[in-house]
């Protein structure tokens, strides 16, 4: 599990990206690059990292579910994800 400070930093970046999204889009459309430089660096969408919503694990992320592979497997085997079951043939 990731440290709480790492997860908190990620949440802070997500809030900044959401807050400045419209402003960044307008400045990009206008081509005002100097004004874009004035905005906080963490408000850029590129700074976000895909992390598991429950554990904060950065590797093995499954975008469709928003979980890491480890968390996904535990939840799927416990029947907590609707429509997902272990394959057998």
The first five atom37 places (N, CA, C, CB, O) and aatype in JSON, in Angstrom:
{
  "aatype": [20, 20, 20, 20, 20, 20, 20, 20, 20, 20, 20, 20, 20, 20, 20, 20, 20, 20, 20, 20, 20, 20, 20, 20, 20, 20, 20, 20, 20, 20, 20, 20, 20, 20, 20, 20, 20, 20, 20, 20, 20, 20, 20, 20, 20, 20, 20, 20, 20, 20, 20, 20, 20, 20, 20, 20, 20, 20, 20, 20, 20, 20, 20, 20, 20, 20, 20, 20, 20, 20, 20, 20, 20, 20, 20, 20, 20, 20, 20, 20, 20, 20, 20, 20, 20, 20, 20, 20, 20],
  "atom_mask": [
    [1, 1, 1, 1, 1],
    [1, 1, 1, 1, 1],
    [1, 1, 1, 1, 1],
    [1, 1, 1, 1, 1],
    [1, 1, 1, 1, 1],
    [1, 1, 1, 1, 1],
    [1, 1, 1, 1, 1],
    [1, 1, 1, 1, 1],
    [1, 1, 1, 1, 1],
    [1, 1, 1, 1, 1],
    [1, 1, 1, 1, 1],
    [1, 1, 1, 1, 1],
    [1, 1, 1, 1, 1],
    [1, 1, 1, 1, 1],
    [1, 1, 1, 1, 1],
    [1, 1, 1, 1, 1],
    [1, 1, 1, 1, 1],
    [1, 1, 1, 1, 1],
    [1, 1, 1, 1, 1],
    [1, 1, 1, 1, 1],
    [1, 1, 1, 1, 1],
    [1, 1, 1, 1, 1],
    [1, 1, 1, 1, 1],
    [1, 1, 1, 1, 1],
    [1, 1, 1, 1, 1],
    [1, 1, 1, 1, 1],
    [1, 1, 1, 1, 1],
    [1, 1, 1, 1, 1],
    [1, 1, 1, 1, 1],
    [1, 1, 1, 1, 1],
    [1, 1, 1, 1, 1],
    [1, 1, 1, 1, 1],
    [1, 1, 1, 1, 1],
    [1, 1, 1, 1, 1],
    [1, 1, 1, 1, 1],
    [1, 1, 1, 1, 1],
    [1, 1, 1, 1, 1],
    [1, 1, 1, 1, 1],
    [1, 1, 1, 1, 1],
    [1, 1, 1, 1, 1],
    [1, 1, 1, 1, 1],
    [1, 1, 1, 1, 1],
    [1, 1, 1, 1, 1],
    [1, 1, 1, 1, 1],
    [1, 1, 1, 1, 1],
    [1, 1, 1, 1, 1],
    [1, 1, 1, 1, 1],
    [1, 1, 1, 1, 1],
    [1, 1, 1, 1, 1],
    [1, 1, 1, 1, 1],
    [1, 1, 1, 1, 1],
    [1, 1, 1, 1, 1],
    [1, 1, 1, 1, 1],
    [1, 1, 1, 1, 1],
    [1, 1, 1, 1, 1],
    [1, 1, 1, 1, 1],
    [1, 1, 1, 1, 1],
    [1, 1, 1, 1, 1],
    [1, 1, 1, 1, 1],
    [1, 1, 1, 1, 1],
    [1, 1, 1, 1, 1],
    [1, 1, 1, 1, 1],
    [1, 1, 1, 1, 1],
    [1, 1, 1, 1, 1],
    [1, 1, 1, 1, 1],
    [1, 1, 1, 1, 1],
    [1, 1, 1, 1, 1],
    [1, 1, 1, 1, 1],
    [1, 1, 1, 1, 1],
    [1, 1, 1, 1, 1],
    [1, 1, 1, 1, 1],
    [1, 1, 1, 1, 1],
    [1, 1, 1, 1, 1],
    [1, 1, 1, 1, 1],
    [1, 1, 1, 1, 1],
    [1, 1, 1, 1, 1],
    [1, 1, 1, 1, 1],
    [1, 1, 1, 1, 1],
    [1, 1, 1, 1, 1],
    [1, 1, 1, 1, 1],
    [1, 1, 1, 1, 1],
    [1, 1, 1, 1, 1],
    [1, 1, 1, 1, 1],
    [1, 1, 1, 1, 1],
    [1, 1, 1, 1, 1],
    [1, 1, 1, 1, 1],
    [1, 1, 1, 1, 1],
    [1, 1, 1, 1, 1],
    [1, 1, 1, 1, 1]
  ],
  "atom_positions": [
    [[0.84, -1.17, 0.0], [0.0, 0.0, 0.0], [0.88, 1.24, 0.0], [-0.95, 0.0, 1.21], [1.9, 1.29, 0.69]],
    [[0.49, 2.23, -0.78], [1.26, 3.46, -0.87], [1.12, 4.27, 0.41], [0.8, 4.28, -2.07], [0.16, 4.14, 1.16]],
    [[2.13, 5.12, 0.63], [2.08, 5.98, 1.8], [0.93, 6.97, 1.69], [3.41, 6.73, 1.98], [0.53, 7.35, 0.58]],
    [[0.4, 7.36, 2.81], [-0.74, 8.3, 2.81], [-0.35, 9.63, 2.18], [-1.24, 8.52, 4.25], [-1.18, 10.28, 1.54]],
    [[0.91, 10.05, 2.36], [1.33, 11.33, 1.79], [1.33, 11.28, 0.26], [2.73, 11.7, 2.3], [1.03, 12.28, -0.39]],
    [[1.67, 10.12, -0.31], [1.67, 9.97, -1.76], [0.23, 10.02, -2.29], [2.36, 8.64, -2.18], [-0.05, 10.66, -3.3]],
    [[-0.67, 9.34, -1.58], [-2.08, 9.35, -2.0], [-2.68, 10.74, -1.86], [-2.9, 8.33, -1.17], [-3.48, 11.16, -2.69]],
    [[-2.3, 11.46, -0.8], [-2.8, 12.82, -0.59], [-2.29, 13.76, -1.68], [-2.39, 13.34, 0.81], [-3.03, 14.62, -2.16]],
    [[-1.04, 13.59, -2.07], [-0.46, 14.42, -3.13], [-1.2, 14.19, -4.44], [1.04, 14.11, -3.3], [-1.45, 15.13, -5.19]],
    [[-1.54, 12.94, -4.72], [-2.27, 12.61, -5.94], [-3.66, 13.25, -5.92], [-2.38, 11.08, -6.1], [-4.1, 13.8, -6.93]],
    [[-4.35, 13.16, -4.78], [-5.68, 13.78, -4.67], [-5.6, 15.29, -4.87], [-6.32, 13.46, -3.3], [-6.48, 15.89, -5.49]],
    [[-4.54, 15.9, -4.34], [-4.35, 17.35, -4.49], [-4.17, 17.72, -5.96], [-3.14, 17.82, -3.67], [-4.72, 18.71, -6.44]],
    [[-3.38, 16.9, -6.67], [-3.17, 17.15, -8.11], [-4.48, 17.01, -8.87], [-2.12, 16.19, -8.68], [-4.76, 17.81, -9.77]],
    [[-5.28, 15.99, -8.53], [-6.56, 15.78, -9.22], [-7.48, 16.98, -9.04], [-7.24, 14.5, -8.71], [-8.16, 17.39, -9.98]],
    [[-7.51, 17.54, -7.84], [-8.34, 18.73, -7.59], [-7.85, 19.92, -8.4], [-8.34, 19.08, -6.09], [-8.66, 20.64, -8.98]],
    [[-6.53, 20.12, -8.45], [-5.98, 21.23, -9.22], [-6.26, 21.08, -10.71], [-4.47, 21.34, -8.98], [-6.58, 22.06, -11.38]],
    [[-6.14, 19.88, -11.22], [-6.41, 19.65, -12.65], [-7.87, 19.98, -12.96], [-6.09, 18.18, -13.04], [-8.16, 20.63, -13.96]],
    [[-8.78, 19.52, -12.1], [-10.21, 19.79, -12.31], [-10.51, 21.29, -12.21], [-11.06, 19.02, -11.3], [-11.33, 21.82, -12.96]],
    [[-9.84, 21.95, -11.28], [-10.11, 23.37, -11.04], [-9.64, 24.26, -12.2], [-9.42, 23.82, -9.76], [-10.32, 25.23, -12.55]],
    [[-8.51, 23.93, -12.8], [-7.92, 24.77, -13.83], [-8.16, 24.24, -15.25], [-6.45, 24.91, -13.59], [-7.61, 24.79, -16.2]],
    [[-8.95, 23.19, -15.41], [-9.12, 22.57, -16.73], [-9.68, 23.56, -17.76], [-10.05, 21.36, -16.63], [-9.15, 23.65, -18.86]],
    [[-10.74, 24.28, -17.42], [-11.35, 25.21, -18.37], [-10.39, 26.35, -18.71], [-12.65, 25.77, -17.8], [-10.27, 26.75, -19.86]],
    [[-9.72, 26.87, -17.68], [-8.8, 27.98, -17.89], [-7.63, 27.56, -18.78], [-8.28, 28.51, -16.55], [-7.22, 28.3, -19.67]],
    [[-7.1, 26.35, -18.53], [-5.99, 25.85, -19.34], [-6.41, 25.66, -20.8], [-5.46, 24.52, -18.77], [-5.67, 25.99, -21.72]],
    [[-7.63, 25.13, -21.0], [-8.12, 24.91, -22.36], [-8.28, 26.23, -23.1], [-9.46, 24.15, -22.33], [-7.94, 26.33, -24.28]],
    [[-8.8, 27.24, -22.41], [-8.99, 28.55, -23.04], [-7.65, 29.19, -23.4], [-9.78, 29.48, -22.12], [-7.5, 29.77, -24.47]],
    [[-6.68, 29.09, -22.5], [-5.37, 29.68, -22.76], [-4.65, 28.94, -23.9], [-4.5, 29.65, -21.48], [-3.96, 29.57, -24.7]],
    [[-4.81, 27.63, -23.96], [-4.19, 26.87, -25.04], [-4.81, 27.25, -26.39], [-4.33, 25.35, -24.79], [-4.11, 27.4, -27.39]],
    [[-6.14, 27.39, -26.4], [-6.83, 27.76, -27.64], [-6.39, 29.14, -28.11], [-8.35, 27.72, -27.44], [-6.25, 29.38, -29.31]],
    [[-6.16, 30.06, -27.15], [-5.74, 31.41, -27.49], [-4.25, 31.46, -27.83], [-6.05, 32.36, -26.34], [-3.78, 32.42, -28.45]],
    [[-3.51, 30.45, -27.44], [-2.07, 30.43, -27.7], [-1.28, 31.31, -26.76], [-1.8, 30.84, -29.1], [-0.19, 31.77, -27.1]],
    [[-1.83, 31.56, -25.59], [-1.18, 32.43, -24.59], [-0.28, 31.58, -23.7], [-2.25, 33.2, -23.72], [-0.66, 31.19, -22.59]],
    [[0.93, 31.28, -24.19], [1.82, 30.37, -23.5], [2.41, 30.98, -22.23], [2.93, 29.93, -24.42], [2.7, 30.26, -21.28]],
    [[2.6, 32.28, -22.21], [3.16, 32.92, -21.01], [2.17, 32.86, -19.85], [3.54, 34.38, -21.31], [2.57, 32.7, -18.7]],
    [[0.88, 32.99, -20.15], [-0.13, 32.89, -19.1], [-0.24, 31.44, -18.6], [-1.51, 33.39, -19.61], [-0.52, 31.2, -17.43]],
    [[-0.02, 30.49, -19.5], [-0.04, 29.08, -19.09], [1.09, 28.79, -18.11], [0.06, 28.16, -20.32], [0.94, 27.99, -17.18]],
    [[2.23, 29.44, -18.33], [3.37, 29.25, -17.43], [3.1, 29.78, -16.03], [4.6, 29.93, -18.0], [3.71, 29.33, -15.06]],
    [[2.18, 30.72, -15.93], [1.85, 31.33, -14.63], [1.0, 30.38, -13.76], [1.1, 32.65, -14.84], [1.01, 30.49, -12.53]],
    [[0.29, 29.47, -14.4], [-0.58, 28.54, -13.65], [0.28, 27.55, -12.86], [-1.54, 27.79, -14.61], [1.44, 27.32, -13.2]],
    [[-0.3, 26.96, -11.8], [0.45, 25.96, -11.03], [0.86, 24.77, -11.9], [-0.38, 25.47, -9.84], [0.09, 24.32, -12.75]],
    [[2.06, 24.28, -11.68], [2.56, 23.16, -12.5], [1.72, 21.9, -12.29], [4.02, 22.88, -12.17], [1.52, 21.14, -13.23]],
    [[1.23, 21.68, -11.07], [0.44, 20.48, -10.78], [-0.97, 20.56, -11.36], [0.36, 20.27, -9.29], [-1.74, 19.6, -11.23]],
    [[-1.33, 21.66, -11.99], [-2.65, 21.74, -12.61], [-2.63, 21.15, -14.02], [-3.13, 23.19, -12.66], [-3.66, 21.1, -14.68]],
    [[-1.47, 20.72, -14.46], [-1.35, 20.08, -15.77], [-1.79, 18.63, -15.68], [0.11, 20.18, -16.29], [-1.45, 17.92, -14.73]],
    [[-2.56, 18.18, -16.66], [-3.09, 16.83, -16.67], [-1.98, 15.78, -16.79], [-4.09, 16.67, -17.81], [-2.15, 14.64, -16.37]],
    [[-0.86, 16.17, -17.36], [0.25, 15.25, -17.57], [0.87, 14.81, -16.24], [1.32, 15.9, -18.46], [1.48, 13.75, -16.16]],
    [[0.71, 15.62, -15.22], [1.31, 15.31, -13.92], [0.57, 14.21, -13.15], [1.34, 16.56, -13.08], [1.09, 13.7, -12.16]],
    [[-0.63, 13.85, -13.6], [-1.4, 12.81, -12.91], [-0.8, 11.43, -13.19], [-2.87, 12.85, -13.34], [-0.28, 11.18, -14.28]],
    [[-0.88, 10.56, -12.22], [-0.41, 9.18, -12.35], [-1.59, 8.27, -12.06], [0.81, 8.88, -11.4], [-2.32, 8.48, -11.08]],
    [[-1.79, 7.27, -12.89], [-2.86, 6.31, -12.63], [-2.51, 5.5, -11.38], [-3.08, 5.38, -13.86], [-1.48, 4.83, -11.34]],
    [[-3.37, 5.57, -10.38], [-3.15, 4.84, -9.13], [-4.43, 4.12, -8.73], [-2.68, 5.79, -8.01], [-5.53, 4.56, -9.06]],
    [[-4.27, 3.01, -8.02], [-5.41, 2.26, -7.5], [-6.2, 3.16, -6.55], [-4.94, 0.96, -6.77], [-5.61, 3.85, -5.71]],
    [[-7.51, 3.16, -6.68], [-8.35, 4.01, -5.84], [-8.34, 3.58, -4.37], [-9.77, 4.0, -6.36], [-8.53, 4.41, -3.48]],
    [[-8.12, 2.31, -4.11], [-8.16, 1.8, -2.74], [-6.8, 1.8, -2.07], [-8.72, 0.42, -2.72], [-6.67, 2.22, -0.92]],
    [[-5.78, 1.32, -2.77], [-4.47, 1.16, -2.14], [-3.45, 2.2, -2.55], [-3.94, -0.19, -2.45], [-2.48, 2.43, -1.83]],
    [[-3.64, 2.84, -3.69], [-2.68, 3.83, -4.16], [-1.53, 3.22, -4.94], [-2.14, 4.6, -3.01], [-0.58, 3.92, -5.29]],
    [[-1.61, 1.93, -5.23], [-0.53, 1.25, -5.96], [-0.44, 1.81, -7.38], [-0.78, -0.29, -5.99], [-1.45, 1.87, -8.09]],
    [[0.77, 2.21, -7.82], [0.91, 2.82, -9.15], [1.1, 1.81, -10.28], [2.06, 3.77, -9.14], [0.84, 2.13, -11.44]],
    [[1.55, 0.6, -9.95], [1.83, -0.38, -11.0], [0.69, -1.38, -11.1], [3.16, -1.1, -10.71], [-0.02, -1.63, -10.13]],
    [[0.52, -1.96, -12.28], [-0.52, -2.96, -12.49], [-1.91, -2.36, -12.42], [-0.39, -4.06, -11.47], [-2.84, -2.99, -11.92]],
    [[-2.05, -1.13, -12.94], [-3.32, -0.41, -12.87], [-4.24, -0.85, -14.0], [-3.09, 1.11, -12.93], [-3.82, -0.9, -15.16]],
    [[-5.49, -1.16, -13.67], [-6.5, -1.52, -14.67], [-7.44, -0.34, -14.83], [-7.28, -2.82, -14.26], [-8.26, -0.06, -13.96]],
    [[-7.32, 0.34, -15.96], [-8.02, 1.61, -16.18], [-9.54, 1.45, -16.12], [-7.62, 2.19, -17.53], [-10.23, 2.33, -15.58]],
    [[-10.08, 0.37, -16.66], [-11.53, 0.17, -16.72], [-12.14, 0.13, -15.32], [-11.86, -1.12, -17.48], [-13.26, 0.61, -15.11]],
    [[-11.42, -0.44, -14.37], [-11.94, -0.59, -13.01], [-11.37, 0.43, -12.04], [-11.65, -1.97, -12.5], [-11.96, 0.66, -10.99]],
    [[-10.25, 1.06, -12.37], [-9.62, 2.03, -11.48], [-8.92, 1.37, -10.3], [-10.65, 3.0, -10.98], [-8.73, 1.99, -9.26]],
    [[-8.55, 0.1, -10.47], [-7.92, -0.67, -9.4], [-6.63, -1.29, -9.88], [-8.87, -1.75, -8.87], [-6.41, -1.43, -11.09]],
    [[-5.78, -1.65, -8.93], [-4.58, -2.4, -9.31], [-4.98, -3.86, -9.51], [-3.46, -2.27, -8.23], [-6.05, -4.29, -9.09]],
    [[-4.09, -4.61, -10.15], [-4.4, -6.01, -10.45], [-4.57, -6.83, -9.19], [-3.29, -6.62, -11.31], [-5.37, -7.77, -9.16]],
    [[-3.82, -6.49, -8.13], [-3.9, -7.24, -6.88], [-5.26, -7.01, -6.21], [-2.75, -6.82, -5.92], [-5.93, -7.95, -5.79]],
    [[-5.64, -5.74, -6.11], [-6.93, -5.4, -5.5], [-8.08, -5.95, -6.33], [-7.06, -3.88, -5.35], [-9.07, -6.45, -5.79]],
    [[-7.95, -5.85, -7.65], [-8.98, -6.36, -8.54], [-9.2, -7.86, -8.32], [-8.61, -6.09, -10.0], [-10.34, -8.32, -8.24]],
    [[-8.11, -8.61, -8.24], [-8.22, -10.06, -8.07], [-8.89, -10.4, -6.74], [-6.83, -10.71, -8.15], [-9.76, -11.27, -6.69]],
    [[-8.48, -9.72, -5.67], [-9.09, -9.97, -4.36], [-10.59, -9.69, -4.37], [-8.41, -9.12, -3.28], [-11.39, -10.48, -3.87]],
    [[-10.96, -8.56, -4.96], [-12.38, -8.18, -4.99], [-13.18, -9.09, -5.91], [-12.52, -6.74, -5.44], [-14.32, -9.43, -5.6]],
    [[-12.59, -9.5, -7.05], [-13.3, -10.37, -7.99], [-13.55, -11.74, -7.37], [-12.49, -10.52, -9.29], [-14.63, -12.3, -7.52]],
    [[-12.56, -12.28, -6.69], [-12.72, -13.6, -6.07], [-13.71, -13.55, -4.91], [-11.38, -14.13, -5.58], [-14.36, -14.55, -4.6]],
    [[-13.82, -12.39, -4.26], [-14.77, -12.24, -3.17], [-16.18, -11.92, -3.68], [-14.31, -11.14, -2.22], [-17.13, -11.86, -2.9]],
    [[-16.31, -11.71, -5.01], [-17.62, -11.43, -5.59], [-18.07, -10.0, -5.4], [-18.64, -12.34, -5.01], [-19.27, -9.72, -5.42]],
    [[-17.14, -9.07, -5.2], [-17.5, -7.68, -4.95], [-17.57, -6.83, -6.22], [-16.51, -7.06, -4.0], [-17.97, -5.67, -6.17]],
    [[-17.19, -7.41, -7.37], [-17.28, -6.69, -8.63], [-18.33, -7.39, -9.48], [-15.88, -6.63, -9.37], [-18.12, -8.53, -9.9]],
    [[-19.45, -6.73, -9.75], [-20.53, -7.36, -10.49], [-20.12, -7.74, -11.92], [-21.74, -6.44, -10.53], [-19.44, -6.97, -12.6]],
    [[-20.53, -8.92, -12.34], [-20.27, -9.36, -13.7], [-18.91, -9.94, -13.94], [-20.48, -8.26, -14.61], [-18.6, -10.32, -15.08]],
    [[-18.07, -10.03, -12.92], [-16.72, -10.57, -13.09], [-16.64, -11.9, -12.36], [-15.64, -9.59, -12.56], [-16.97, -11.99, -11.18]],
    [[-16.18, -12.93, -13.07], [-15.97, -14.22, -12.41], [-14.72, -14.86, -13.0], [-17.22, -15.15, -12.58], [-14.27, -14.49, -14.08]],
    [[-14.19, -15.79, -12.3], [-12.97, -16.47, -12.73], [-13.27, -17.35, -13.92], [-12.37, -17.3, -11.58], [-14.25, -18.1, -13.94]],
    [[-12.4, -17.27, -14.92], [-12.59, -18.06, -16.13], [-12.24, -19.52, -15.89], [-11.76, -17.5, -17.27], [-11.29, -19.83, -15.18]],
    [[-13.03, -20.4, -16.49], [-12.71, -21.83, -16.47], [-13.28, -22.44, -17.73], [-13.28, -22.54, -15.18], [-14.42, -22.18, -18.1]],
    [[-12.48, -23.27, -18.37], [-12.93, -23.91, -19.6], [-12.34, -25.28, -19.76], [-12.59, -23.07, -20.8], [-12.62, -25.96, -20.74]]
  ]
}
